[in-house]
Amino acid sequence: MILLSRRSQLAIAAVVDVALHARPTPVAAKSLAARHHLPPRHLETLLQTLVKAGILKGVRGPRGGYELAKERRRITAGEVVRAAMADGAEDIDPAPESRLVEQVVQPLVDKAGQNFLAQLDAVSIDDLCRESGEKAVFEDMPSGSDFTI
C-alpha cells in the first residue's frame, strides 16, 4: 500500500537534503538531483512549489540554489507533504464518479489522510536530519553536524 506519492516522498527527501547540505552555500538543484539520481529539470517544479510554500528559499546567482526558508525544527514532514500535494500534480487520473465513492469511500480516505498527516506533523525536518546523521545516509557529512539556527 502506498501512503505517499513519489512526489511527496521526494519533497521530504529534498528538504532534508537541503537542510543537511545548504551550509555554507545554497544547494544547487543539479547537486540535489545528482544525489537522488534524477534529472535536474524533474526537481525544479517541486523545488519551486516548496519555495512558494515558504519552506525553501531560492537564491539566485552563480552560487545560488536552495536553502531552508526557516529553521529546520519549525518545518514538519506534514507541511512538506501538503505543499507537494497543493499544486495538483498528485491527481493524474480522473476521480471516479460514484455515490459509493463520494459518500462512503472518500470520507474514509479523507479521515485516514488527516490522521496520516497528523502523524507527519509530529516529525520535524530536524528529527529527520538527526536520523539521517545517525544512519550516515550521506557519507560525506560528518555525523555530528548540527546546523540549527
C-alpha positions as CSV (number, residue, x, y, z in Angstrom):
1,M,0.0,0.0,0.0
2,I,1.4,3.4,-1.0
3,L,0.6,6.1,1.6
4,L,2.7,8.8,0.0
5,S,3.2,9.6,-3.7
6,R,6.7,9.6,-5.1
7,R,6.4,13.4,-5.4
8,S,5.7,13.7,-1.6
9,Q,8.5,11.4,-0.7
10,L,10.9,13.3,-2.9
11,A,9.7,16.6,-1.4
12,I,10.6,15.4,2.1
13,A,13.9,14.0,0.9
14,A,14.7,17.3,-0.9
15,V,14.0,19.4,2.2
16,V,16.1,17.1,4.4
17,D,18.9,17.2,1.8
18,V,18.8,21.0,1.6
19,A,18.8,21.1,5.5
20,L,21.9,19.0,5.6
21,H,23.9,20.5,2.7
22,A,23.0,24.2,2.5
23,R,25.8,25.4,4.6
24,P,27.8,27.5,3.8
25,T,26.3,27.9,0.3
26,P,22.8,27.0,-1.0
27,V,22.2,23.7,-2.6
28,A,22.1,23.7,-6.4
29,A,19.3,21.8,-8.0
30,K,21.9,19.9,-10.1
31,S,23.7,18.7,-7.0
32,L,20.4,17.7,-5.3
33,A,19.3,15.9,-8.4
34,A,22.6,14.0,-8.7
35,R,22.4,12.8,-5.1
36,H,18.9,11.4,-5.8
37,H,19.7,10.1,-9.3
38,L,17.2,12.4,-11.0
39,P,17.4,14.8,-13.9
40,P,17.6,18.4,-12.5
41,R,14.5,19.6,-14.5
42,H,12.5,16.9,-12.8
43,L,13.1,18.6,-9.5
44,E,12.7,22.2,-10.5
45,T,8.9,22.3,-10.4
46,L,8.9,20.6,-7.0
47,L,11.5,22.9,-5.6
48,Q,9.6,26.0,-6.8
49,T,6.5,24.6,-5.2
50,L,8.4,24.4,-1.9
51,V,9.6,27.9,-2.3
52,K,6.1,29.2,-2.9
53,A,5.0,27.4,0.3
54,G,7.7,29.2,2.3
55,I,9.6,26.0,3.1
56,L,12.6,26.7,0.9
57,K,14.2,29.9,-0.3
58,G,15.6,30.3,-3.8
59,V,19.0,32.1,-4.0
60,R,19.9,33.5,-7.4
61,G,23.4,33.9,-8.9
62,P,26.4,31.8,-9.8
63,R,26.5,30.2,-6.3
64,G,22.7,30.1,-6.0
65,G,20.4,27.3,-5.2
66,Y,18.1,26.5,-2.4
67,E,18.2,26.8,1.4
68,L,15.7,26.5,4.1
69,A,13.3,29.4,4.5
70,K,13.0,28.8,8.2
71,E,14.6,26.7,11.0
72,R,14.5,23.0,10.3
73,R,12.9,22.4,13.7
74,R,10.0,24.6,12.6
75,I,9.3,22.6,9.4
76,T,7.3,19.4,9.6
77,A,7.1,16.5,7.2
78,G,3.3,17.1,7.1
79,E,3.9,20.7,6.0
80,V,6.2,19.5,3.2
81,V,3.7,16.9,2.0
82,R,0.8,19.4,2.0
83,A,2.9,21.7,-0.1
84,A,3.9,19.0,-2.6
85,M,0.2,18.0,-2.9
86,A,-1.1,21.6,-3.2
87,D,-0.2,22.2,-6.8
88,G,-2.4,19.4,-8.1
89,A,0.4,17.3,-9.5
90,E,-0.8,14.3,-7.4
91,D,-4.1,13.9,-9.3
92,I,-3.2,12.4,-12.6
93,D,-6.2,10.1,-13.1
94,P,-9.7,11.4,-13.1
95,A,-11.7,10.7,-9.9
96,P,-14.4,8.0,-10.2
97,E,-17.9,9.3,-10.3
98,S,-19.9,7.2,-7.9
99,R,-22.2,7.8,-4.9
100,L,-20.5,4.9,-3.1
101,V,-17.1,6.7,-3.5
102,E,-18.5,10.1,-2.7
103,Q,-20.5,9.2,0.3
104,V,-18.6,6.2,1.8
105,V,-15.1,5.6,0.4
106,Q,-13.9,9.2,0.1
107,P,-14.9,10.3,3.6
108,L,-13.0,7.2,4.9
109,V,-9.9,8.1,2.8
110,D,-10.1,11.8,3.9
111,K,-10.2,10.8,7.6
112,A,-7.3,8.4,7.1
113,G,-5.4,11.1,5.3
114,Q,-6.0,13.6,8.1
115,N,-4.7,11.0,10.6
116,F,-1.7,10.2,8.4
117,L,-0.8,13.9,8.0
118,A,-1.2,14.4,11.8
119,Q,1.4,11.8,12.3
120,L,3.7,13.5,9.8
121,D,3.1,16.8,11.6
122,A,4.7,15.3,14.7
123,V,8.0,14.8,12.8
124,S,10.2,17.8,12.1
125,I,12.9,18.1,9.4
126,D,15.3,18.4,12.3
127,D,14.2,14.9,13.5
128,L,14.8,13.5,10.0
129,C,18.2,15.3,9.8
130,R,19.3,13.7,13.1
131,E,18.2,10.3,11.9
132,S,19.9,10.6,8.6
133,G,23.1,11.5,10.5
134,E,22.8,8.5,12.8
135,K,22.4,6.3,9.8
136,A,25.2,8.0,7.9
137,V,22.9,8.5,4.8
138,F,25.4,10.9,3.3
139,E,28.9,9.6,3.9
140,D,30.4,13.0,3.1
141,M,28.7,14.7,6.0
142,P,30.2,14.5,9.5
143,S,27.8,12.7,11.8
144,G,28.0,15.3,14.5
145,S,27.0,18.2,12.2
146,D,24.2,20.4,13.5
147,F,23.2,23.5,11.6
148,T,20.3,24.6,13.8
149,I,19.9,28.4,13.8
